[in-house]
Structures are given as C-alpha cells and as structure tokens.
Amino acid sequence: FRLRQMEPPTTPGDSPADLTVETVESALYQLYFDPDMEQKNVAQKWLTQAQASAQAWQFCWALLSPDKLPEVQFFGASTLHTKISHHWGDVPVDQHESLRMQLLSHILHFSSGPKIVLTRLCVALASMALNLIPEAWSQPVADMVRISPDPHAHCLALLELLTVLPEEFQSSRLAQARRSQLREALAGEWAVVCPMLRQLIQSQDSSNQVKEKVLRCLSSWVGLDVPLGESHELVQDCFSALSNPELFDTAVETIVNTISQPDCQRYTDALMGLMPLVLGLHDQLKTAAQGGDMETSHGICRIAVAMGETHSRVLLEQVDHWQEYLALVNMILFCTGIPGHYPVSETTSSLTLTFWYTLQDDILSFEEEKQAIYLQIYRPIYFQLVDVLLHKSHYPSQEEYASWSSDDKEQFRIYRVDISDTLMYVYEMLGAELLSNLYDRLGRQLMGPQQSAVWQDTEALLFGFQSIAETIDVNYSDVIPGLIGLIPRINISNVMLADTVMYTIGSLAEWLADHPVMLGGILPMVLQGLVKAELSVSSISTLKRICRECWHDLAPYAQDILTVSQDVLIKGIHKSSQSMWLMQALGFLLSALPVNEILGRLHSLVSPHVQQLDTLVQQEPNPTNKQSIIHILGLLSSLFTTLDINRQADGLEGAASPRLSSSQSTHNPVVVVLQQVFTLIQTILSKWLDDSEVVEAVCGVFDKSVRTLLHDFGPMVAQLSEMLGQIYSAFPQASALDLARQMVHIFAGEEHHMSNIKNLIEVLTSTTLNLFQQGTKHLCCLAVKTCPHLVKCCRQMESF
C-alpha cells in the first residue's frame, strides 16, 4: 500500500448521517492500516452497510477522485458495481444515459491504471449493460468501441471492458428466460468484437500486453457459445502466439477453451481447418520434450488432447481426412509416452489417459462393418499404447525413488492406478491377444539365455497382467497356466517387484481355485513374502484371497501355512491391522480341514496368544498392556469371523451334509476354545470393566463368533447371557447391547435357551429403566447418545 499521512479515524457511527466521504475514508483507513483485528472487523461491517445505503450513489464518485489512494478508489468502483447490480431500481430511467457516460468517462480516465480500479469500473459498466440489453441499450459493444476518442490510447481499457462483459453475464443470477435473451443479444455482438480482436492480434504495433488481453477476451466470449464458424480465423491467429514465450500460457488456455466447446462439432470445416495447425505443433512438442521443457510440452499436449478427445467421433467420421486424425492420435501417443518419470520430470502423460477411453468407445460404437475398418487402423496403435503405458509405469531406480518426496510417491501410485484402469479398459478392444502378447514378452525375459532383464521390465509386465486379471474373467485364458509356471522363476529380492508378484498371484486366486494343482508352485512364494515386513500388505492380502477362494484344496499345505503364519504373528512382524487380516485368512484355512483336526490346529494357533493374554491380565492396568490386550482380543475376533466348519457343508452341493446338529454343537472347536478362555475373559473384565474400548474388544470376540456360528453357538448362551447382564448392570455400553441384540435375535425362539434370554432381557430392561428414572434429564440424554442402540434393542426385547 502507498501510505499517506492521515488523521487517525474516529469510529464510524451507525446512522446514515455519518455517511460522508470523510467517514468512509476513515473506515477504509481503519480497515487497511489498523493493526487491531477487532477494529478491522468493525470497519468491514460498517463499510458493507454503507455500500447498501442510498448515500452510496453520491460518495462513490468522490472516492474515485485522482488524489485518492488506490484502495479508496477501488472501494468507490466496487460500490458502484454493488449499487448497479443489486440496487438498479434506485436509478430513474432518465438518468441511465448520464450514468452510462459518467462510467465510460471514468473507465477512459483509469485506462492507464490502477488495474484493480479499472477492472472494477468495467465490471460495473458490464452490469449496467446487462440491465439495459436489449431494449434500452441494443448495441452496447458497438457503443463502447465508438465512445473511445483514441482507440489506440485506450485499447487496454476497451479490451478489459469487452472481457468482463461475458464474465459478468456468466456470474450473474438470472431467470432462465432472461439469461437466454441476454445470451442471444451478446452473441449477436460478436460480429463487432471478432474483427477488432483479429486486427489487434495481427498488428505488429500491438504490444504483448495488448495481445494477451485479446487472447483473454476471446476466451471470455467463447463461454457464450459464439460460433466457431465465425471465429475460426481468430483462433488460427492465436496459434501464432504459441511461438511467443510471454504469450504461450495464455494462448494455450484460449485455444483449449475454444476447441473444447462441444458446439464446435457443428462446424466441421472450421475444425478441419484447425487440424494442420495442431499437427504443426508436433515439432515444437518434440523439441520441448527432448529439452525437458515441461511447460511447453504440457501446453501443446493440452491442445492436442482437447482437439482429439472433444471431437473424437466427428473427426473419425471425416473419412477423407483419416490420415490427419491418425496423425493426431499418434501425436497424443507421443504425449502419453513423453520421456521422464511422472510426476518428477514430466506431468504431461496423465493428461492423455481419458482420450484413449473416448477413442475406444467411439470406435466400438460404430456398426460392425464400419467398426472393423477402424479396428484395422487403430488396434496396432492400441498395442503400441500398451507398450507405452507399461514403460511409463516403470519404477525409477531404488536410489532415485528413495530421493522422491512422499507426495511424489503418492502421485506416482495414483498414476499407476490410472494406468492400470486404462489397461483393463483397453483389454475390451485387444482381447486375448493382449494377454498372449504380455506372456510372450515375460517368457522371453525369464527364459531367455541372457536373462538380463532389469527388474522394472518384469514388474511392468506383471503389473499389466494384474491390471487385467483384477477385473476381467481370465479363467478361460490359455496363457495363465504358463504365467503361473513362470512366476516362481522370478527373483523377489526387490521389494517393489515382490509386491507386484504378490498382487498378481492374488488377482489369480479364482483361477487357482479352478486349477488347484498349480497351488504347490505358488504358495511357497507367498509364504516367502509373508516373513518380510515390507511385503506385509501384499503378501497377507494375497494369502487371504487364496485361503478364501481355494480353501477346499488347501489341506495339503495347511501345516506350512500355519507354521509360517504363527511364527510371524508371535514375532510381531506385521502391524496390527495386517495381523487381523492374517487371522481371517487362517480362519478360512482351518474351516477346510477335517472336523476332527480343527480343534488341535486351533489350540496350537491360539495358545501362545492366550498365554500372553493371561500374563498381561496379571499386570497392573496401564496404557501399554491395554493396547496389547485389545490387539490379542482383535486377533481372536478376526479368526472367529471366518472360522466356520459348516462352510464345508455349503461347499459340497448334493453331497451328504456334515453340518453339525444341535446336539453335536458342543463339539464346535470355536465354542470349545471360548469355553476354555471364558474365565480369563471374566478376569479381564474385572479389571477393565470401566474401559469402553476393552469391553468393546471383549464383546467383539463373542459377537463375531455368534454371527458366524449362529445356532452352533448355543452352548455359550447361558454363560454369556449372565456375563452380559453383569457388564450392562455395572457399566451400560453400546457394544454390550449390540451383542445382546444378536443373542435375542438368534436364540429367543429356542425353548432350551428361553430362560437365559428372558433373564438377560430382564436385567437389561431393569438397568435401563433405573438409568432413566434415577438420572436427571441430562443424564438420560447422555445415556441415549452414549448407547444409540438402546431404543432399538429395547424394542426388540419388548416384542419378545
């Protein structure tokens, strides 16, 4: 700010009588220069009220005096805009002309600056024009152009005025009918604007500043859907600005805005007239890419993609110009494969990915005969695209990757996800030949005499397989057996390669379920990854998918899986969340074993954790052992979520069902283990009953079990009902109510459990009623908030 010596302001009053030029200036001084934020806020509020007052029509002109600070002048111009846009009814009709001339006079006066004041005055006049068009002011643009006594001297002011006019229209809140009327009227003015803009951008006398304003003005008018047929010559002129570094960014923005308008498709000849200009940028693009000029390559790519993506179908249908569109497609392919690692040394390639979706959709939407012709031309391009995408998905060297910021690594991860989605989509066009292509290349890498492939090449090919197999049914592909045979030959000493190997195996879990003979060659690799903390997520998620999909064929491998899993769990190699996943995987695995083997395996698996839990319970409660207790209870919950011996019955269609009967349910291994640890769990509750997190973890063990076992959970009903009543009586909690609701839902209809369920309901109801009767209103509200399931549970019990 340009500081000027002024008397400290008095605090402005609230009455209209205080609204003078001096009090407004005083408030502005307070707003801009007073260090006290509270005083600034007071001034801001008062000035807003001042702008809405009737006196504002008078003081705003005085604030625009040449001797005022720019900040004061800006407020005067802003006040004018506020009055015109929101209080237009205040102005008598016979004063419209004088107001218009006064505004134009001030715009010409401020044509040399300050810029913020000029722009605000232009916006005010634009708002006035929108109030008067078309009846009271039929040709505002022509009048604005004529009013300037010296077009060259006031060129920037005129361009600013023409630029803000469409912008003010776009930002104004208008009724639909009025908006349509104004749009039509303004579009009719384009015939005046366009020739003037062409003259200015072509003139050698025009400065870069003027040419930049021309570009911005065109970009503004494009939003009014002005016809490309009337402006394509001006758009062609814009391409010449791309060779000027000072104008390059603005020219790119303008060209992209113009050719991205869907309405351009109506003007096929104009579009095709722009095509040579777009293709003519290819050499500039190559030079920029080779020189590492990211800004230039990025801008040219935006232009090529805007042309190719917005008008893909129209350009495909121009059969006489098929070679030009093919050249544009190849130009975009060059942008996809631009040298460098995204996002560190290039940011261009990601702009192109949606284009390939659009082109493929348009090609496949043609009738069969026409489609066949286009496929003959473009399928080879899409095979090249696959090669380019796989290359772009390459990780950098480990040393370089280690130097990347966490933000760069995250952007690269998202970029690879986008590439993966594109590869999956491209499969629709290329089909089984794509998988064969990937398999042949992987085979040459791993089986060739040199075997000199860098790990990134192998990783990229597996990444391609995984991208397709995750979402496409590859069960009938004849290359998957060969792929499964090749995977064990891969050296997974590199973490990033090993990660992709794991995910690729996981994506083929359903195929392995149909071809269990191949499990023996793959599982050792997964278990090899399981012992490495850096492969935690990929190895455990893959093992879980295999155990879920292939459970009925895993008995021969159960001992190896359990041994390695138990070892990593005891050593604490993986984080808590991954350990939970691992327990879920083991639940699927144990469910597949013969019933008479499950209990012994289950004991071996949980005993070390139960022993550790017993040790922790003997200690005095503290935050550290609390988290350990919750972790172990979480492991048991996760295991019991998926351990279901009746899964075997569900998987044997038409066979004699080995499902346990009610009388046999006492032999359910989960129930046996729960009965054995029940005393230990009661001891935990005796020490941690007032801790909702521990109680929730305890309830979680039983909740997951009862949801999985259903009626086979029967032998636990008596003990658990009594314990739940004790928990809720001592410390009412939502987790206890959740579990109680499950118990009521499953066992309320069984006669031999009737009395236990009834007693549980009585305790819960009695405790809840006492809570409401004895507590204050505030306490009751707190109870409902703390236990949101209270009302729902009581309604279920009431119906019982």
C-alpha angles and dihedrals in degrees: 000000000000101000117216127189107258135162113260107264125249114233105272116242127233099237123095088240089073092059103106132132088256096053091046091051089047091053091047090051088051092049096049104033110023109104091207108097092201090057090047090054092049090051092047092053093047093048091051089054090046092056090055093051125099091239089065089082087066106038096045092071092049090052089058092063113132092241094060127100115263088245090056092046090049091054089050091052092045090051090053090053091048092051094046096045099041106021103035091133089069091071116085114228093241090060096053094092095048091047090051093050092046091052093048090049092054092046090055090046092053094042090112093048173195085228095209091056094046092051093049092050090049090051089051092053090046089053089050091051091053089054093052104037125139108356102039098026111026100172109027096159095051089049092049091052093047096046094068110094090199112030093187095050093047098035096117092048091051092048091049090052093049091047097052095044095077090037092055089049091052093049097044121101104236138164112256095248092049091046091053091048093051094044091054093047094048093045087056089059091060089087088068097040100047100059091047092052091048091051092050097046093047095046116104087209092063114103123226087254091058093045091050090053089050090054092048091047092054091048089053094050093047087071088068090063093246107184116268086214089067097041107034092104090056090048089052088053088055091063089065088062090063090077090059110082092206092055100034100098094045092046091052092050092049096047092047092048091049101048093039091068107109089214088070088079088076089067103060096162091052091049092050088048089060094048096082089051092053092046089047089066092066095092091048088049093052092047091050092048093049091047095048092245097155096176095056096043090046092052096047090047090054090055094048093047093046090054096042100040102040094047102027098129095042091050092046089055093056092091092174089060100041092124091057093052091045088054089052090050089052090049090054089047088056088053090051090053097039111152119264141052117287123262100006104053101014137025099177107084095068090062091068103053098089090051090067090054091051095047092048092048091050093048093048092048093066121096114272099263095048091042091057091057093050092046090054089057101038107033090078088052090053092051087053088048090056090053090048094048093049090050091049090051091060116122115232119243114296091249093053093043090052089058093056119103119246089250091055091049091051092049089050091050091053090046090055090050088054090049089049091053090049093051090050090051094046089056088074089066101036100035125178092348088070092057091046090051092052092045094051091051093047090048092053090051097049101032102035119114092246098043086190098141114139113239092248091064092053092044092051094052092049088047088056092051092047093049091057099037093052092068108011123074102245095168091112097046113119093210098062095081089054091047091051087051093051098048096074088057091064118102106228097191088114109079098214092049091046091051091055091045089056094048091047091054089048091052089056095051094110090050090050089052088061092043105038092163087077094058094085093065095046107040096067088058092052092048089049088058093045093070093057118086092205089061093047101120098038098043096044095044089050093049090048092052091049093048091048097046102032101033095124091060101041101086094100090054098039096101094052093046093047094046095052093041094050090049094053091044094052092046091049093229094153133055119258096260093051090047088057090053090050091053090051089053090051090050089058089047096050091047089065096054124095109278092241091057100046099078094053092048091045092052091050091050100047101032097084090049093046090050090051089049090052091052092049092051091057090060126084110267114265136152094262099054090040091063091046091052091049090048094053092045087050090053091054091047091051092049093049091048091072105021103104119150090192088067086086090060091050090050096051104075114196093002126116105279117242089194111142118251121226091261091053095046092096086073094060104125094222091054091048092053093045091052090050094051096038094098090050090051090051088053090052090052092049089062101033104032093121092052109090094197094057092043089050090052091050092049089047091062092056095036093056090045096051092046090053101038098036108177092004085072088070099110089063096052097092096048095041094046090055092046093048090052090052092049094049095044092053100037119004111218139169094236091059091050091049091054092044090053090054090050093050092046094052105032107027091092096051113095097212090055096042098099095048092049091046092052090049091052091049092052094046093046094046093049092048094049091049089050091056097038098047099036129078121252089262091053091051092051089048091052092053091048092047093046106032092171092059097097094042093049093047090051090054091048091047091055088050 
